[in-house]
């Protein structure tokens, strides 16, 4: 409505001319956005998308920004994303994301980012007193990281120029391949392998089983041990995803060939009872053995082997390393299961229940034996001294009147049985509590000691027999009462002093304590016999994993270590008896050393006959095998040339006279 004057028109034309010139010639030192970024990143792990019920939190894990080429990009920020860029300086540069959680007001924080570099994963920028290396804003983190690299001069100008770009694009978050992989990972399960071989935890996540679920752990281990069919192979692809390749058709898939089978088995086990799960596992155990038997016809190990016994015990919730008592019944039940599987291709549930009941009973018995033999619940020495001194306790071996009590065996024995059982071996070092037998009846324990005749007698023999044989002046002497309490205290102190010098066998607070090796040797649950594919017997220790051909209960000898001792012949028995009869004196009688109360009886005189025949048995047991000769000998013999040279009769031996041919002239 107002027409401009000439000056105004001139100024407008001049401004338009300057704008045209500035468009044709860009200003110096102006920032030019990068529209073509060469991808150098490598995605180590894609991670997972965050699915939240709150739409505000869901929006925090999404990005929408404009690129340098003026294009809009939209996608998800994954949790657990891990990517690397290999720089020209030879150091890797990493970017990792994680779930941020919530603040103190329960407001969602959003994803967090961390930047590290070098092989030892140094955090960039370095940590200060307030931060932990994780940032909510990736742009802020990247700006501080570039500033740190530029100030320290750690990177070249070309590398800094390349890194001066959008970090979402540099590390592959804003990448079509990453976003497609995240969408596919939400729909289909995949096996992620961070290392060389997938771990048990990674297999658990692949089967959608929590690693803390101990009842389903066997299923995860079964899938780990399952081999791929022959046309299939596997390799580690982008994002540490295990890919399965079928070599004959070229098909590539993230899905394990047996994934559907184990998924159905997982769903069945979650709904079935424990007995039904045991039935399925036993069927799979025998099925796996039959499958390996078909593949290896000649080199197949027997079914009754340490591997299958341990697996069967694990099915019923037992550990053969700790409960070796179940091995014997596991062998028997595994034979029954194999017969049923061969005939019906299935194991009945009643057999499973019977086997479980039997193994539980074995474990209960074993625990009861351990409770009886172990030192934790061993009672103190509280035997009835009054009954023992009164002769009301019988011997546990011969059912006669007991006259001693072993502080370590905790058994009531007569003097003869104690001498036979404790005459040799480690029992010889036991500390007994022995009563003084009556000098007249020799069956009841002595209660009083006659100071005139120096004899120990029971009340009955002293009143009815001994007092009548004493002279008048002897009857005036008052007998002395035998104090068995003082005697017990003396022997208990002796046992405690000996336990301090020898390997730990007795406890100061509990005299008859047995150590762990004592009841373990009695229970005998460590070594178990098996047979290999050739039918050769061997022994396996489940606790240590050791295997040996020699019996662990066999004592080796000097001639042939590990050989079975030979049985003595009739001639050997007759010869040994003849030698024994010559040295045996039937008139030798022993007595009891009654110098002081509580002295151990003379074992040599008390059991002369038993000692003689015991020596005969010991000589028979000492008979070992004949020494080996030839290539089987344990030591080399003297060479024949050395023996011939050492023999004086062979020194004059000359070589035989040579008969010359007729046409040969003798030497002059």
C-alpha positions as a printed Julia matrix, in Angstrom:
668×3 Matrix{Float64}:
   0.0      0.0     0.0
   3.04     2.2     0.22
   5.34     2.2    -2.72
   9.0      1.98   -1.76
  11.34     4.67   -2.83
  14.45     4.18   -4.89
  16.82     3.97   -1.92
  14.87     1.15   -0.34
  14.84    -0.78   -3.6
  18.57    -0.41   -3.96
  19.26    -1.74   -0.44
  17.04    -4.75   -1.04
  18.75    -5.59   -4.31
  22.17    -5.27   -2.66
  21.14    -7.67    0.13
  19.85   -10.24   -2.37
  23.11   -10.04   -4.29
  25.16   -10.69   -1.15
  22.98   -13.68   -0.27
  23.45   -15.1    -3.74
  27.2    -14.69   -3.53
  27.3    -16.33   -0.06
  25.33   -19.27   -1.4
  27.72   -19.75   -4.3
  30.9    -19.31   -2.14
  30.6    -20.91    1.37
  32.19   -19.23    4.31
  35.58   -20.39    5.52
  35.74   -22.68    8.69
  32.02   -23.48    8.43
  30.81   -26.88    9.86
  29.63   -29.23    7.14
  27.39   -32.09    8.39
  28.5    -35.62    7.48
  26.07   -37.36    5.22
  28.2    -40.42    4.38
  29.7    -42.23    7.4
  31.72   -45.33    6.66
  30.61   -48.12    9.01
  33.53   -49.57   10.98
  31.6    -50.88   13.95
  31.11   -54.51   14.9
  28.14   -55.49   17.03
  29.24   -57.92   19.74
  25.81   -58.25   21.32
  22.49   -56.83   20.15
  20.81   -56.92   23.56
  17.05   -56.84   24.1
  14.33   -54.26   23.79
  12.77   -52.9    26.95
   9.06   -53.66   27.21
   7.43   -51.63   29.97
   3.82   -51.2    30.94
   4.23   -47.45   31.4
   4.19   -45.68   28.01
   6.41   -42.93   29.42
   9.13   -45.46   30.25
   8.72   -47.16   26.89
   9.26   -43.84   25.14
  12.55   -43.36   27.0
  13.93   -46.51   25.3
  13.07   -45.21   21.84
  14.9    -42.62   19.77
  13.68   -40.25   17.06
  16.18   -37.81   15.68
  17.21   -36.23   12.41
  20.39   -37.33   10.72
  22.91   -35.08    9.08
  21.38   -35.9     5.68
  18.05   -34.45    6.96
  16.44   -37.91    7.22
  14.42   -38.96   10.24
  15.36   -42.24   11.93
  13.28   -44.05   14.53
  14.05   -47.16   16.52
  14.67   -48.82   19.91
  17.59   -48.35   22.26
  18.37   -51.92   23.38
  19.47   -52.91   26.88
  22.68   -54.9    26.88
  23.84   -53.61   23.51
  27.61   -53.96   23.02
  29.55   -52.67   20.02
  33.18   -51.98   19.16
  35.11   -49.8    16.69
  38.67   -50.78   15.88
  40.64   -47.54   15.62
  43.63   -46.99   13.35
  45.86   -46.62   16.43
  45.28   -50.3    17.2
  42.99   -49.83   20.21
  39.33   -50.87   20.32
  36.62   -48.41   21.37
  33.52   -49.91   23.04
  30.0    -48.67   23.67
  27.65   -50.5    26.05
  24.07   -49.86   27.17
  22.12   -51.08   30.17
  18.78   -50.75   31.92
  18.82   -47.55   34.0
  16.24   -48.54   36.59
  14.34   -46.03   38.68
  15.2    -43.08   40.91
  14.2    -42.49   44.52
  10.75   -41.27   43.44
  10.17   -44.45   41.35
  10.47   -42.5    38.15
  12.09   -44.32   35.22
  15.62   -43.15   34.43
  15.89   -44.59   30.95
  18.82   -46.29   29.22
  22.37   -45.61   30.35
  25.52   -45.56   28.22
  29.19   -46.25   28.94
  32.23   -45.79   26.72
  35.47   -47.77   27.22
  38.56   -48.35   25.15
  41.72   -50.47   24.97
  41.89   -54.16   25.82
  41.64   -53.56   29.59
  38.38   -51.57   29.13
  39.44   -48.16   30.46
  36.42   -45.92   31.03
  36.28   -42.78   28.88
  36.2    -40.11   30.16
  37.94   -41.2    33.4
  35.86   -41.51   36.53
  35.6    -38.63   38.94
  34.43   -38.52   42.54
  30.76   -38.16   41.58
  30.15   -40.4    38.56
  30.35   -44.13   37.87
  30.98   -43.96   34.13
  27.33   -44.38   33.06
  25.5    -41.5    31.36
  21.82   -40.99   30.62
  22.53   -38.89   27.52
  24.67   -40.47   24.8
  25.35   -37.08   23.18
  26.79   -35.73   26.43
  28.93   -38.84   26.91
  30.27   -38.68   23.37
  31.06   -34.97   23.58
  33.09   -35.46   26.77
  34.86   -38.49   25.32
  35.98   -36.58   22.2
  37.1    -33.67   24.34
  39.2    -36.03   26.48
  40.84   -37.63   23.43
  41.58   -34.23   21.9
  43.1    -32.75   25.06
  45.29   -35.76   25.79
  46.36   -36.15   22.19
  45.66   -39.86   22.23
  44.2    -40.01   18.71
  45.23   -38.59   15.35
  43.38   -35.83   13.52
  41.93   -38.27   10.99
  40.56   -40.5    13.74
  39.06   -37.55   15.61
  37.49   -36.29   12.41
  35.93   -39.73   11.79
  34.61   -39.97   15.36
  33.1    -36.48   15.18
  29.74   -37.87   14.09
  26.47   -39.19   15.47
  27.33   -41.96   18.04
  24.04   -43.74   17.28
  25.26   -44.21   13.71
  28.92   -44.81   14.56
  28.27   -47.75   16.91
  25.36   -49.24   14.98
  22.36   -48.47   17.19
  20.79   -46.43   14.39
  21.36   -49.2    11.9
  18.77   -51.08    9.93
  20.47   -54.43   10.6
  20.44   -53.83   14.38
  16.79   -52.8    14.45
  15.74   -55.79   12.35
  17.71   -58.11   14.64
  15.98   -56.67   17.72
  12.57   -57.25   16.16
  13.5    -60.84   15.27
  14.93   -61.52   18.71
  11.61   -60.52   20.27
   9.77   -63.08   18.16
  12.23   -65.98   17.99
  14.63   -67.33   20.66
  18.33   -67.36   19.92
  21.43   -68.73   21.58
  23.83   -65.94   22.57
  27.45   -66.96   23.0
  29.75   -64.33   24.48
  32.74   -66.68   24.71
  34.08   -69.52   22.62
  31.49   -72.08   23.85
  28.01   -71.24   25.18
  27.76   -71.48   28.95
  25.05   -73.22   30.94
  23.47   -69.87   31.79
  23.25   -68.93   28.1
  21.62   -72.26   27.3
  19.13   -71.62   30.13
  18.08   -68.29   28.64
  17.79   -69.96   25.23
  15.28   -72.48   26.65
  13.49   -69.74   28.61
  14.52   -71.34   31.92
  15.83   -69.34   34.83
  19.41   -70.3    35.78
  18.34   -70.55   39.44
  15.78   -73.29   38.65
  17.57   -76.39   39.95
  14.77   -78.8    39.03
  15.09   -77.97   35.32
  18.85   -77.85   35.27
  19.09   -81.41   33.96
  17.14   -80.38   30.85
  19.58   -77.56   30.13
  22.54   -79.91   30.53
  20.86   -82.49   28.3
  20.5    -79.96   25.49
  24.1    -78.85   25.97
  25.34   -82.42   25.58
  23.15   -83.22   22.58
  25.15   -83.38   19.37
  23.86   -81.86   16.13
  22.63   -84.18   13.35
  25.15   -84.87   10.62
  23.87   -82.39    7.98
  23.94   -79.55   10.52
  26.84   -77.44   11.71
  26.97   -74.22   13.73
  29.0    -71.04   13.82
  29.03   -67.76   15.72
  27.47   -64.97   13.68
  26.89   -61.23   14.08
  25.89   -60.15   17.54
  27.31   -63.36   19.11
  24.28   -65.28   17.88
  24.83   -68.99   17.21
  23.66   -69.79   13.69
  22.9    -73.32   12.48
  23.82   -74.2     8.91
  22.56   -77.18    6.94
  25.41   -78.11    4.64
  23.4    -80.01    2.01
  20.82   -77.26    1.35
  22.62   -74.13    2.62
  19.79   -73.3     5.03
  20.78   -70.97    7.9
  18.67   -70.58   11.02
  18.9    -69.35   14.58
  16.83   -72.33   15.71
  18.48   -75.44   17.09
  17.4    -78.57   15.18
  16.15   -80.15   18.45
  14.72   -76.98   19.96
  11.1    -78.04   19.51
  11.76   -81.38   21.23
  13.34   -79.79   24.28
  10.69   -77.07   24.38
   7.93   -79.69   24.52
   9.89   -81.62   27.14
  10.22   -78.41   29.16
   6.46   -77.79   29.06
   5.78   -81.41   30.04
   8.15   -81.35   33.02
   6.6    -78.16   34.35
   3.18   -79.86   34.54
   4.18   -83.46   35.42
   4.93   -84.93   38.85
   8.41   -85.76   40.11
   7.95   -89.48   39.49
   6.88   -88.89   35.89
   9.9    -86.67   35.34
  12.13   -89.43   36.73
  10.48   -91.88   34.35
  11.18   -89.67   31.36
  14.78   -89.15   32.41
  15.38   -92.9    32.88
  13.92   -93.57   29.43
  16.19   -90.93   27.92
  19.19   -92.44   29.75
  18.62   -95.88   28.22
  17.73   -94.37   24.86
  21.03   -92.49   24.77
  22.91   -95.69   25.59
  21.15   -97.6    22.81
  21.91   -94.78   20.37
  25.61   -94.84   21.19
  25.63   -98.64   21.02
  24.4    -98.55   17.44
  27.08   -96.07   16.39
  29.96   -97.85   18.18
  29.42  -101.57   17.88
  32.82  -102.83   18.98
  34.05  -100.12   21.35
  30.87   -99.8    23.39
  31.33   -99.57   27.15
  29.02  -101.63   29.4
  25.82  -100.09   30.68
  26.94  -100.68   34.27
  29.68   -98.07   34.17
  30.58   -95.14   36.43
  29.12   -92.65   33.96
  25.65   -94.17   33.81
  25.58   -95.01   37.52
  26.3    -91.4    38.43
  23.67   -90.16   35.96
  21.07   -92.53   37.34
  21.82   -91.49   40.91
  21.44   -87.86   39.84
  18.0    -88.64   38.41
  16.8    -89.78   41.83
  18.39   -86.8    43.57
  21.52   -88.49   44.95
  25.15   -87.56   44.53
  27.46   -90.57   44.31
  30.39   -88.41   45.42
  28.74   -87.9    48.79
  26.38   -90.9    49.03
  28.35   -93.84   47.72
  25.94   -96.22   49.46
  23.46   -95.98   46.58
  25.88   -97.34   43.97
  25.1   -100.98   44.67
  21.34  -100.64   44.3
  21.77   -98.31   41.33
  23.57  -101.13   39.53
  20.77  -103.6    40.31
  17.97  -101.23   39.35
  19.7   -100.16   36.16
  19.78  -103.81   35.08
  16.03  -104.13   35.7
  15.37  -100.91   33.79
  17.42  -102.11   30.82
  15.48  -105.39   30.62
  12.17  -103.54   30.71
  13.35  -101.06   28.09
  14.55  -103.81   25.77
  11.2   -105.61   25.93
   8.68  -102.73   26.11
  10.73   -99.66   25.08
   9.43   -98.04   28.25
   9.94   -98.21   32.02
   6.91   -98.64   34.22
   6.17   -95.99   36.82
   5.94   -98.66   39.52
   9.59   -99.56   38.95
  10.49   -95.9    39.37
   8.63   -95.7    42.68
  10.25   -98.91   43.92
  13.72   -97.72   42.97
  13.2    -94.36   44.65
  12.0    -96.02   47.85
  14.99   -98.35   47.86
  17.53   -95.58   47.34
  15.92   -93.4    50.01
  16.15   -96.32   52.43
  19.83   -96.78   51.61
  20.53   -93.1    52.21
  18.66   -93.22   55.52
  20.69   -96.23   56.65
  23.91   -94.58   55.6
  23.07   -91.4    57.52
  22.24   -93.47   60.58
  25.6    -95.25   60.38
  27.42   -91.95   59.93
  25.55   -90.55   62.89
  26.59   -93.55   64.95
  30.25   -93.52   63.92
  30.94   -89.85   63.49
  32.34   -87.75   66.3
  29.75   -85.0    66.08
  27.0    -86.9    67.92
  29.18   -89.37   69.81
  28.18   -89.56   73.44
  30.61   -89.25   76.29
  31.97   -92.26   78.12
  29.02   -93.05   80.37
  29.12   -96.79   80.87
  27.66   -98.38   83.96
  30.68   -98.89   86.18
  28.6   -100.39   88.98
  27.2   -103.13   86.76
  30.61  -103.85   85.28
  32.21  -104.09   88.71
  29.34  -106.25   90.0
  29.75  -108.74   87.15
  26.31  -108.03   85.68
  27.59  -107.09   82.2
  28.3   -109.79   79.62
  30.96  -109.89   76.94
  29.74  -108.85   73.5
  31.8   -111.59   71.86
  31.41  -114.76   73.96
  28.53  -113.75   76.25
  30.51  -114.43   79.43
  31.1   -112.02   82.28
  32.79  -108.88   80.98
  35.88  -107.74   82.83
  37.06  -104.82   80.66
  35.72  -101.93   78.63
  37.55  -100.53   75.56
  37.55   -96.76   75.66
  37.78   -96.52   71.86
  35.64   -99.46   70.7
  33.04   -98.85   73.44
  32.59  -102.61   73.86
  32.35  -104.78   76.96
  34.69  -107.74   76.64
  36.14  -110.48   78.76
  39.91  -110.63   79.16
  40.38  -113.48   76.69
  38.33  -111.82   73.96
  40.06  -108.51   74.53
  43.46  -110.17   74.15
  42.38  -111.88   70.92
  40.8   -108.79   69.35
  43.39  -106.27   70.5
  46.54  -108.31   70.16
  47.73  -106.78   66.88
  47.1   -104.0    64.43
  45.89  -100.56   65.35
  43.69  -101.99   68.12
  46.82  -102.93   69.99
  47.22   -99.22   70.8
  43.73   -98.9    72.31
  43.41   -97.8    75.92
  41.25  -100.34   77.82
  39.63  -100.16   81.22
  40.25  -103.61   82.71
  38.98  -104.99   85.99
  41.0   -107.32   88.18
  39.58  -110.86   88.01
  39.02  -112.83   91.16
  42.0   -115.05   91.98
  39.74  -118.0    92.92
  36.78  -118.05   90.55
  38.49  -116.07   87.74
  35.06  -115.11   86.37
  33.82  -112.29   88.58
  35.66  -109.01   89.05
  37.61  -108.56   92.27
  36.25  -106.05   94.78
  38.73  -106.29   97.64
  42.45  -106.93   97.92
  43.81  -109.14  100.72
  46.84  -107.46  102.23
  48.03  -110.71  103.89
  48.1   -112.95  100.79
  48.31  -110.14   98.22
  45.37  -111.54   96.23
  42.42  -109.75   94.67
  39.08  -111.47   95.34
  35.4   -110.91   94.86
  33.14  -110.55   97.88
  31.74  -114.06   97.57
  35.06  -115.87   97.3
  36.61  -113.8   100.05
  33.77  -114.46  102.51
  33.06  -118.1   101.65
  36.5   -119.52  100.81
  39.47  -117.24  101.32
  38.73  -116.12  104.88
  38.62  -119.75  106.03
  42.14  -120.46  104.73
  43.77  -117.54  106.55
  45.57  -118.02  109.87
  44.34  -116.16  112.98
  46.83  -113.34  112.59
  45.93  -113.03  108.9
  42.24  -112.62  109.68
  43.06  -109.55  111.74
  44.42  -107.72  108.65
  41.71  -105.61  107.11
  41.39  -106.05  103.29
  41.7   -103.03  101.04
  38.85  -101.98   98.75
  39.72  -101.69   95.07
  38.89   -98.21   93.69
  37.87   -98.68   90.06
  36.98   -94.99   89.68
  40.6    -94.01   90.21
  41.64   -96.71   87.76
  39.3    -95.39   85.07
  40.59   -91.85   85.48
  44.14   -93.11   85.09
  43.36   -94.96   81.88
  41.34   -92.04   80.49
  44.31   -89.73   81.07
  46.55   -92.24   79.34
  44.23   -92.3    76.33
  44.24   -88.51   76.1
  48.03   -88.33   76.31
  48.4    -90.94   73.59
  45.93   -89.12   71.34
  48.14   -86.02   71.45
  51.14   -87.97   70.14
  49.42   -90.21   67.58
  47.22   -89.1    64.64
  43.93   -87.65   65.92
  41.83   -90.51   67.16
  40.64   -89.48   70.6
  39.16   -86.19   71.7
  39.85   -84.67   75.05
  36.16   -84.12   75.71
  35.07   -87.45   74.26
  37.45   -90.34   74.81
  35.92   -93.0    72.54
  35.71   -90.69   69.5
  36.52   -92.15   66.07
  37.87   -89.96   63.31
  36.34   -89.65   59.86
  38.61   -92.22   58.26
  37.59   -94.79   60.86
  33.9    -94.91   60.04
  34.56   -94.32   56.33
  36.66   -97.48   56.31
  33.85   -99.3    58.08
  31.17   -98.02   55.71
  33.35   -98.66   52.63
  31.54   -96.36   50.16
  34.46   -94.91   48.19
  35.68   -97.62   45.81
  33.3    -99.63   43.65
  34.06  -102.46   41.19
  33.19  -102.25   37.48
  34.09  -104.04   34.25
  35.33  -102.4    31.07
  34.53  -103.29   27.46
  37.08  -106.14   27.51
  35.62  -107.65   30.67
  38.56  -106.61   32.86
  37.68  -105.62   36.39
  38.62  -102.19   37.7
  37.77  -100.02   40.71
  36.39   -96.5    40.51
  36.36   -93.85   43.21
  33.46   -91.44   42.7
  34.73   -89.01   45.34
  38.14   -88.43   43.69
  37.55   -89.78   40.16
  40.47   -92.24   40.48
  40.53   -95.54   38.6
  42.76   -98.49   39.42
  43.03  -102.16   38.48
  44.36  -103.28   41.83
  41.89  -103.83   44.63
  42.12  -100.96   47.13
  41.74  -103.44   50.01
  44.69  -105.56   48.92
  48.04  -105.24   50.65
  50.9   -105.49   48.13
  53.97  -107.62   48.77
  57.59  -107.3    47.73
  57.52  -110.04   45.1
  54.57  -108.87   43.08
  52.77  -105.69   44.22
  49.06  -106.08   43.72
  49.01  -109.88   43.31
  46.47  -112.03   45.09
  48.06  -114.16   47.82
  48.11  -117.83   46.98
  46.12  -120.29   49.02
  48.32  -122.67   51.1
  48.42  -126.29   50.01
  47.91  -129.33   52.23
  51.65  -129.86   52.45
  52.15  -126.27   53.6
  49.47  -126.68   56.28
  51.05  -129.92   57.56
  54.5   -128.36   57.64
  53.28  -125.29   59.49
  51.39  -127.39   62.04
  54.49  -129.51   62.64
  56.59  -126.43   63.25
  53.94  -125.01   65.58
  53.56  -128.23   67.58
  57.3   -128.29   68.26
  57.33  -124.78   69.68
  54.02  -125.13   71.56
  54.26  -126.02   75.27
  50.92  -127.23   76.59
  52.08  -126.94   80.18
  52.8   -123.24   79.97
  50.25  -121.37   81.97
  49.92  -117.68   82.4
  48.65  -115.72   85.3
  47.38  -112.32   85.97
  49.65  -109.55   87.05
  47.85  -108.34   90.14
  50.52  -106.11   91.54
  48.26  -103.1    91.31
  44.6   -102.52   90.69
  43.61  -102.26   87.06
  46.7   -103.86   85.51
  46.15  -105.51   82.12
  46.36  -109.32   82.35
  49.28  -111.2    80.95
  48.16  -111.84   77.41
  50.96  -114.25   76.61
  50.04  -116.69   79.39
  46.33  -116.16   79.21
  45.95  -117.13   75.55
  48.92  -119.32   74.71
  46.92  -121.63   72.5
  45.22  -118.79   70.69
  48.53  -117.03   70.2
  50.14  -120.13   68.72
  47.41  -120.73   66.2
  47.34  -117.0    65.51
  51.01  -117.2    64.6
  50.21  -120.12   62.31
  47.55  -118.12   60.56
  49.9   -115.19   60.21
  52.52  -117.42   58.62
  49.95  -118.71   56.16
  48.91  -115.2    55.28
  52.53  -114.27   54.72
  52.83  -116.87   51.95
  53.07  -114.78   48.8
  53.17  -115.66   45.1
  56.23  -117.04   43.43
  58.65  -114.45   42.06
  58.19  -113.62   38.4
  60.9   -114.43   35.87
  61.73  -113.43   32.33
  60.1   -110.38   30.81
  57.5   -110.3    33.6
  60.05  -110.01   36.39
  60.14  -106.86   38.45
  63.97  -106.66   38.39
  66.49  -107.65   35.74
  68.63  -110.74   36.27
  72.4   -110.93   35.91
  73.37  -111.19   32.23
  74.52  -114.6    31.08
  77.9   -113.28   29.9
  78.64  -111.88   33.34
  77.64  -115.13   35.03
  79.83  -117.16   32.65
  82.8   -114.91   33.27
  82.35  -115.13   37.03
  82.18  -118.95   37.04
  85.73  -120.35   37.52
  84.83  -123.58   35.72
  84.12  -121.68   32.51
  87.49  -119.95   32.35
  89.27  -122.92   30.65
  86.6   -123.39   28.03
  87.96  -122.96   24.51
  86.12  -122.69   21.22
  85.57  -126.02   19.39
  88.26  -127.29   16.99
  87.57  -126.31   13.44
  87.75  -129.06   10.8
  89.24  -127.64    7.59
  88.1   -128.6     4.17
  90.15  -130.99    2.13
  91.21  -128.33   -0.32
  92.21  -125.92    2.43
  95.78  -125.9     3.58
  96.53  -125.53    7.26
  98.29  -122.44    8.41
 102.01  -122.8     9.19
